[in-house]
Amino acid sequence: MSTFGDSSTGCVWPQAVLHLDMDAFYANVHILDHPEDAGVPLVIGGQPGARGVVASASYEARKLGIRSAMPTSTAVRLCPQLKIIPANWPRIRECSRQVMDILAEYGPVEQISVDEAYIDLAEWPDPLPLAEEIRTAVHTQTQLPASVGLATSKLVAKVASDHEKPAGCTIVLPGHEAAFLAPLSTRVIWGIGPRTAEKLAGVGIRTCGELAAADTAVLRAQFGRQAEDLQRRALGQDERQVHAERGQPKSISQEWTFNQDVHDPARLQEQIRLQAESVAKSLQKRNLVAHTVRVKFRWADFTTFTRQKSVEIGLDDAEGICRLALVIWQENWPPGQRMRLIGVGVSGLAEVTQRQLGFRFDDET
């Protein structure tokens, strides 16, 4: 973890924005289900004969010069033994939903793509420890690596998340945005593409620090009214807010992928209990109750299915959710069956109108 600025003196965050970017997401989703492919050069994309392009490349492939949007035929020339895998979109979307559900525990989320999002941490009095906590939570609950950046603006937070990839955590304290950006290429700034960067280089400007210190009159001659805006961005000034999706969620869930397959009933029950507690906290935070509890199973051979039960009176307490989840688990888990993943989720959500006073199994459907 890297922190720009002195956190020991304390600081006031006018705005706290965290940017999370999953590392080689499509490739790592594939490796999650095919661990035998870990450590080998591989890409997710189309075949060379079909004019395919690389959608995602493992870091082993990137070391060989292979990048996203590169024609797969070029990638194969760089690495003849390259493994090419088609995108598993249902699995990618499933993992994305799981990541976004975790982020939503910390604040409003603006999802940019399946593997990238901003989180508004304004409600937290001290956002500093949350950066590493969120990165760790995503990794431990999904077994997928992510990088995060925390700053006072979306612009700086996004640059920070890319600063130490993969699995990086970079924090830029208030007042240190310009110093953090100064040595970096102008290309890191939102809105500066290859053509703008080329024009800046034409007047001797290649870094954010050089852009921030440039003669505004010279910039105006090249970029007109855009000149001042470019300099503000080079200083890390960005007034864009996190625009989270509004409205009530349709479901809330927690999943856990074990490092090694588990068949110990006590450990599985404990994991269900922990997930039920997390789901219950999410419901209570949103003032919601759930009428359906579901458990997701994934055996060691990757057989995956979901089972659920419903109750008439909504639940928002960990004990009630856990008891029903355990019933579902016991009905569907053959003793000794090794599990790779287990998940607990709820749906049929509604705003609180009445509390569950008792747990009645005869209300299940």
C-alpha positions as CSV (number, residue, x, y, z in Angstrom):
1,M,0.0,0.0,0.0
2,S,1.3,3.5,-0.9
3,T,0.1,6.7,0.7
4,F,0.9,10.1,-0.7
5,G,1.0,12.7,2.1
6,D,1.4,12.4,5.9
7,S,-1.6,10.7,7.5
8,S,-0.2,11.2,11.0
9,T,-1.1,14.9,11.0
10,G,-4.8,14.1,10.3
11,C,-6.7,15.5,7.4
12,V,-10.2,16.6,6.4
13,W,-11.7,14.9,3.3
14,P,-13.9,17.4,1.4
15,Q,-14.9,14.3,-0.7
16,A,-13.7,10.7,-0.4
17,V,-13.9,8.6,-3.6
18,L,-12.6,5.1,-4.0
19,H,-12.1,3.7,-7.5
20,L,-11.9,-0.1,-7.8
21,D,-10.5,-1.8,-10.9
22,M,-10.5,-5.6,-11.1
23,D,-7.2,-7.0,-12.3
24,A,-7.3,-8.8,-15.7
25,F,-10.9,-9.6,-14.8
26,Y,-12.0,-11.8,-17.6
27,A,-8.8,-13.8,-17.5
28,N,-9.0,-14.2,-13.7
29,V,-12.7,-15.2,-13.8
30,H,-11.6,-18.1,-16.2
31,I,-8.7,-19.0,-13.9
32,L,-11.1,-19.0,-10.9
33,D,-12.9,-22.0,-12.5
34,H,-9.8,-23.5,-14.2
35,P,-7.0,-23.2,-11.7
36,E,-4.8,-25.4,-13.9
37,D,-4.5,-22.3,-16.2
38,A,-3.0,-20.1,-13.5
39,G,0.5,-18.9,-14.4
40,V,0.3,-19.5,-18.2
41,P,0.0,-16.9,-20.9
42,L,-3.7,-16.7,-21.8
43,V,-6.2,-14.3,-23.3
44,I,-9.9,-14.0,-23.4
45,G,-11.0,-13.3,-26.9
46,G,-11.8,-14.5,-30.4
47,Q,-9.8,-16.9,-32.5
48,P,-7.2,-15.5,-34.9
49,G,-8.9,-17.0,-38.0
50,A,-12.1,-15.2,-37.2
51,R,-10.4,-11.8,-36.9
52,G,-10.7,-12.0,-33.1
53,V,-9.3,-9.4,-30.7
54,V,-8.0,-9.7,-27.1
55,A,-10.6,-8.7,-24.5
56,S,-8.4,-9.5,-21.5
57,A,-4.9,-10.8,-21.1
58,S,-3.3,-12.5,-18.1
59,Y,-0.3,-10.8,-16.6
60,E,1.9,-13.6,-17.9
61,A,0.7,-12.6,-21.4
62,R,1.1,-8.9,-20.8
63,K,4.7,-9.5,-19.9
64,L,5.1,-10.6,-23.5
65,G,3.6,-7.4,-24.9
66,I,0.1,-8.7,-25.4
67,R,-2.6,-6.1,-24.6
68,S,-6.4,-5.7,-24.7
69,A,-7.9,-4.7,-28.1
70,M,-4.9,-6.3,-29.9
71,P,-5.7,-8.6,-32.8
72,T,-5.5,-12.2,-31.5
73,S,-3.4,-13.0,-34.6
74,T,-0.8,-10.5,-33.4
75,A,-0.9,-11.9,-29.9
76,V,-0.2,-15.4,-31.2
77,R,2.8,-14.1,-33.1
78,L,4.1,-12.7,-29.9
79,C,3.4,-15.9,-28.0
80,P,2.9,-19.0,-30.2
81,Q,1.9,-21.1,-27.1
82,L,-0.8,-18.6,-26.1
83,K,-4.0,-20.1,-24.8
84,I,-7.1,-18.5,-26.2
85,I,-10.4,-18.8,-24.3
86,P,-13.8,-17.5,-25.3
87,A,-15.5,-15.1,-22.9
88,N,-17.9,-16.8,-20.5
89,W,-20.3,-13.9,-20.2
90,P,-22.8,-15.4,-17.7
91,R,-19.9,-16.2,-15.3
92,I,-18.3,-12.8,-15.8
93,R,-21.6,-11.1,-15.1
94,E,-22.2,-13.3,-12.0
95,C,-18.7,-12.4,-10.6
96,S,-19.3,-8.7,-11.4
97,R,-22.6,-8.7,-9.5
98,Q,-20.9,-10.3,-6.5
99,V,-18.2,-7.6,-6.5
100,M,-20.7,-4.8,-6.8
101,D,-22.7,-6.2,-3.9
102,I,-19.6,-6.1,-1.7
103,L,-18.9,-2.5,-2.7
104,A,-22.4,-1.5,-1.9
105,E,-21.7,-2.4,1.7
106,Y,-19.5,0.7,2.0
107,G,-21.4,3.4,0.2
108,P,-23.2,4.5,-3.1
109,V,-21.7,2.7,-6.1
110,E,-21.3,4.1,-9.6
111,Q,-20.6,1.1,-11.8
112,I,-18.6,2.0,-14.9
113,S,-18.3,-1.5,-16.4
114,V,-18.4,-5.1,-15.2
115,D,-15.0,-4.7,-13.6
116,E,-14.8,-1.1,-12.6
117,A,-16.7,1.2,-10.2
118,Y,-16.5,4.3,-8.0
119,I,-17.7,4.2,-4.3
120,D,-18.7,7.4,-2.4
121,L,-17.2,7.1,1.1
122,A,-18.5,10.4,2.3
123,E,-20.5,8.9,5.1
124,W,-17.4,7.5,6.8
125,P,-15.6,9.8,9.3
126,D,-12.2,8.2,8.4
127,P,-12.0,6.7,4.9
128,L,-8.3,5.8,5.2
129,P,-8.6,2.2,6.5
130,L,-11.4,1.4,4.1
131,A,-9.2,1.3,1.0
132,E,-7.3,-1.8,2.0
133,E,-10.3,-3.2,3.7
134,I,-12.4,-3.0,0.5
135,R,-9.6,-4.5,-1.6
136,T,-9.2,-7.3,0.8
137,A,-12.9,-8.0,1.1
138,V,-13.3,-8.3,-2.6
139,H,-10.4,-10.7,-2.9
140,T,-11.3,-12.9,0.1
141,Q,-14.9,-13.2,-0.8
142,T,-14.5,-13.7,-4.6
143,Q,-10.8,-15.0,-4.9
144,L,-10.4,-12.3,-7.6
145,P,-7.7,-9.7,-7.4
146,A,-8.5,-6.0,-7.5
147,S,-6.6,-2.7,-7.3
148,V,-8.0,0.4,-5.5
149,G,-7.3,4.1,-5.3
150,L,-8.6,6.5,-2.7
151,A,-8.6,10.3,-3.3
152,T,-10.7,13.4,-3.1
153,S,-11.9,13.2,-6.7
154,K,-12.8,10.6,-9.3
155,L,-10.0,11.7,-11.5
156,V,-7.2,11.1,-9.0
157,A,-8.8,8.0,-7.5
158,K,-8.8,6.4,-10.9
159,V,-5.2,7.2,-11.6
160,A,-4.3,6.0,-8.1
161,S,-6.0,2.6,-8.7
162,D,-3.8,2.0,-11.7
163,H,-0.6,3.1,-9.9
164,E,0.5,-0.2,-8.4
165,K,-1.4,-2.8,-10.4
166,P,-2.0,-5.7,-9.8
167,A,-3.5,-5.9,-6.3
168,G,-2.4,-2.4,-5.6
169,C,-3.8,0.1,-3.0
170,T,-2.8,3.7,-3.4
171,I,-4.1,6.6,-1.2
172,V,-3.7,10.2,-2.1
173,L,-4.4,12.4,0.9
174,P,-6.2,15.8,0.6
175,G,-3.9,18.5,-0.6
176,H,-1.4,16.1,-2.3
177,E,-3.2,15.6,-5.5
178,A,-1.0,17.8,-7.7
179,A,2.2,16.3,-6.2
180,F,1.0,12.8,-6.9
181,L,0.1,13.6,-10.5
182,A,3.1,15.8,-11.3
183,P,5.6,13.2,-12.5
184,L,3.0,11.2,-14.4
185,S,2.3,11.4,-18.1
186,T,-0.5,13.7,-19.2
187,R,-2.2,10.6,-20.7
188,V,-3.3,9.5,-17.2
189,I,-5.7,12.5,-17.0
190,W,-9.3,11.8,-17.9
191,G,-10.1,13.3,-21.3
192,I,-6.5,13.5,-22.6
193,G,-6.2,11.0,-25.5
194,P,-3.4,10.3,-27.9
195,R,-4.1,13.4,-30.1
196,T,-4.3,15.8,-27.2
197,A,-1.2,14.4,-25.7
198,E,0.6,14.7,-29.0
199,K,-0.4,18.4,-29.2
200,L,0.8,19.0,-25.6
201,A,4.2,17.3,-26.4
202,G,4.5,19.6,-29.4
203,V,4.8,22.6,-26.9
204,G,7.1,20.6,-24.6
205,I,4.5,19.3,-22.1
206,R,4.7,15.6,-21.3
207,T,3.9,15.4,-17.6
208,C,1.0,16.6,-15.5
209,G,3.4,18.8,-13.5
210,E,4.5,20.5,-16.7
211,L,0.9,21.0,-17.8
212,A,-0.1,22.5,-14.4
213,A,2.9,24.9,-14.6
214,A,2.5,25.9,-18.2
215,D,1.9,29.4,-19.5
216,T,-1.9,29.5,-19.9
217,A,-1.6,31.9,-22.8
218,V,0.4,29.3,-24.7
219,L,-2.2,26.6,-23.9
220,R,-5.0,28.9,-25.1
221,A,-3.3,29.2,-28.4
222,Q,-3.5,25.5,-28.8
223,F,-6.6,24.5,-27.0
224,G,-8.8,27.6,-26.7
225,R,-11.2,27.6,-23.7
226,Q,-10.2,24.1,-22.9
227,A,-6.8,25.3,-21.6
228,E,-7.8,26.2,-18.1
229,D,-9.8,23.0,-17.7
230,L,-6.7,20.9,-18.7
231,Q,-4.6,22.7,-16.1
232,R,-7.2,22.1,-13.4
233,R,-7.3,18.4,-14.2
234,A,-3.5,18.3,-14.1
235,L,-3.7,19.6,-10.5
236,G,-6.2,16.9,-9.6
237,Q,-9.2,19.2,-9.5
238,D,-12.4,17.3,-10.5
239,E,-15.8,18.3,-9.3
240,R,-17.6,15.2,-10.8
241,Q,-19.7,13.4,-8.2
242,V,-20.3,9.7,-7.8
243,H,-23.6,9.0,-9.5
244,A,-24.9,5.9,-7.9
245,E,-27.8,3.9,-9.3
246,R,-30.9,4.7,-7.4
247,G,-33.8,2.5,-6.4
248,Q,-34.2,-0.6,-4.3
249,P,-32.0,-3.6,-4.9
250,K,-33.7,-6.7,-6.1
251,S,-31.5,-9.1,-4.1
252,I,-28.5,-9.1,-1.7
253,S,-26.0,-11.9,-1.5
254,Q,-22.7,-13.0,-0.1
255,E,-20.6,-15.8,-1.6
256,W,-17.3,-17.5,-0.5
257,T,-14.9,-19.5,-2.6
258,F,-12.7,-21.7,-0.5
259,N,-9.0,-21.9,-1.2
260,Q,-9.4,-25.7,-0.8
261,D,-12.5,-27.7,-1.2
262,V,-14.3,-28.2,2.1
263,H,-16.4,-31.1,3.4
264,D,-16.4,-30.3,7.1
265,P,-20.0,-29.6,8.1
266,A,-18.9,-27.4,11.0
267,R,-16.9,-25.1,8.8
268,L,-19.6,-24.9,6.2
269,Q,-22.2,-24.0,8.8
270,E,-19.9,-21.3,10.2
271,Q,-19.5,-19.8,6.8
272,I,-23.3,-19.8,6.3
273,R,-23.7,-18.0,9.6
274,L,-21.1,-15.4,8.7
275,Q,-22.8,-14.8,5.4
276,A,-26.2,-14.5,7.0
277,E,-24.9,-11.9,9.4
278,S,-23.5,-9.9,6.5
279,V,-26.7,-10.1,4.5
280,A,-28.8,-9.1,7.5
281,K,-26.6,-6.0,8.1
282,S,-27.2,-5.0,4.5
283,L,-31.0,-5.4,4.9
284,Q,-31.1,-3.4,8.1
285,K,-28.9,-0.6,6.7
286,R,-31.4,-0.2,3.8
287,N,-34.5,-0.7,6.1
288,L,-35.5,-3.7,4.1
289,V,-36.9,-7.2,4.8
290,A,-36.6,-10.3,2.6
291,H,-39.2,-12.9,1.9
292,T,-36.9,-15.4,0.1
293,V,-33.6,-16.9,1.3
294,R,-31.4,-18.8,-1.1
295,V,-28.3,-20.9,-0.9
296,K,-25.8,-21.3,-3.7
297,F,-23.9,-24.5,-4.0
298,R,-20.8,-25.3,-6.0
299,W,-19.3,-28.8,-5.7
300,A,-15.6,-29.5,-6.3
301,D,-16.4,-30.6,-9.9
302,F,-17.9,-27.1,-10.5
303,T,-21.5,-28.4,-10.5
304,T,-23.4,-25.3,-9.5
305,F,-27.0,-24.8,-8.4
306,T,-29.2,-22.6,-6.2
307,R,-32.1,-23.6,-3.9
308,Q,-34.4,-21.3,-2.0
309,K,-37.3,-21.1,0.4
310,S,-39.8,-18.3,1.1
311,V,-41.6,-17.0,4.2
312,E,-44.7,-15.0,4.5
313,I,-43.3,-12.5,7.0
314,G,-40.1,-10.7,5.9
315,L,-36.8,-11.4,7.6
316,D,-34.0,-8.9,8.4
317,D,-32.3,-10.7,11.3
318,A,-29.2,-12.8,11.0
319,E,-30.6,-15.6,13.1
320,G,-33.7,-16.1,11.0
321,I,-31.8,-15.9,7.7
322,C,-29.2,-18.3,9.0
323,R,-31.7,-20.9,10.3
324,L,-33.5,-21.0,7.0
325,A,-30.3,-21.1,5.0
326,L,-29.1,-24.0,7.2
327,V,-32.3,-25.9,6.5
328,I,-31.8,-25.4,2.7
329,W,-28.1,-26.5,3.0
330,Q,-29.0,-29.6,5.0
331,E,-31.6,-30.7,2.5
332,N,-29.3,-30.3,-0.5
333,W,-25.8,-31.2,0.9
334,P,-24.9,-34.9,0.8
335,P,-22.7,-35.5,3.9
336,G,-19.1,-35.6,2.8
337,Q,-19.7,-33.7,-0.5
338,R,-16.7,-31.4,-1.1
339,M,-17.7,-27.8,-1.7
340,R,-15.8,-25.2,-3.7
341,L,-18.2,-22.3,-3.1
342,I,-21.1,-21.5,-0.9
343,G,-23.3,-18.5,-0.9
344,V,-26.3,-17.0,1.0
345,G,-28.6,-14.5,-0.6
346,V,-32.0,-13.0,-0.1
347,S,-34.7,-11.6,-2.5
348,G,-38.3,-10.6,-2.5
349,L,-37.2,-7.4,-0.8
350,A,-39.6,-4.8,0.6
351,E,-39.4,-1.9,2.9
352,V,-40.0,-2.7,6.6
353,T,-43.7,-2.8,7.5
354,Q,-43.6,-5.6,10.1
355,R,-41.0,-7.6,11.9
356,Q,-40.7,-11.4,11.9
357,L,-41.7,-12.4,15.5
358,G,-41.3,-16.1,15.0
359,F,-39.9,-18.5,12.6
360,R,-42.5,-20.8,11.0
361,F,-41.3,-23.5,8.7
362,D,-44.9,-24.2,7.6
363,D,-44.9,-20.8,5.8
364,E,-42.2,-22.0,3.4
365,T,-43.0,-22.5,-0.2
